């Protein structure tokens, strides 16, 4: 797990420490915005990068310009509806695509 200077920890030295996970919603539409006018080529087995998915925020970093990036774990589904999902861990995600649950 990627630890940031702003990661909040729970537990103690006896029982172990673990990062506090905050439930968030990740807007895939905003995170993976397509450029205007981009040609579509549909791949039925591709990742579905639309809508929002639940995630777990466990850290954050500021950018040099003052924007905040969250360290988030989340899953992305496939367009064909299969049960398996792509699990992505420790992703730096701009705060403007996150909403606290």
Secondary structure, 3 states (H helix, E strand, C coil): CCCCCCCCEEEECCCEEEECCEEEEEEHHHHCCCCCCCCCCCCCCCECCCCEEEEEEEEEEECCCCCEEEEEEEEECECCCCCCCEEEEEEEEEHHHEEEC
